[in-house]
Amino acid sequence: MAARCTAFSFGENRMRLYIIEDYKSRYPHLKGRALTDALVKDILQEDGCLEAHEEPSIRRLPEGKPVLDHPAGVCLSVSHTGDVFGCVIHTDEVGLDLQKTEPRDMMRLARRYFREDEVALLEKCGGDLQARQKRFFQLWTRKEAYGKFTGEGLAALLEREQMLDREDVVFQDLYFGDGLYGCVCSRNNGG
């Protein structure tokens, strides 16, 4: 089965989010960063940032975030979960996280990795597991997207950074159905 790519645009600066389902089937002989780089190249060509004969110049920050040296003026962030790969393209720094739901003890993870005020938000959901799951993945994907936005990664941010009521960044919370949550984090140029 061929991989399917779906593009979404949102935001004032034409931020584009590409979602590739069954992404490993596109290049079954590649893994890891080689696969990511091949998918990024495909997306940049589809988006019109690269000509068919051009190669992107991708380097990695210490925490692994890919940064484009060519094409110039293009920022991106990538994420994968299950059989889904995502890449967001923007003219400014950006962070993306995708998470597919799977059985997990959300409260145990929250108590370990979230701030007290974030745990309290989950507890307010009471026995409404659907509301708790939505809030959990909203917070988790925000943390990961913010970590990718800053280049620090998730480990440095889990308990330290507040993800609610931030004014320095904008979070675009996403839900695609079928248990696929996501978040795009970008600079708040208006605040």
PyMOL commands that set and color helices and strands:
alter all, ss='L'
color gray80, all
select helices_A, chain A and resi 23-25+32-47+106-113+116-123+129-150
alter helices_A, ss='H'
color red, helices_A
select strands_A, chain A and resi 4-10+15-21+57-60+66-70+75-81+84-90+94-100+169-175+180-187
alter strands_A, ss='S'
color yellow, strands_A
deselect
rebuild
show_as cartoon
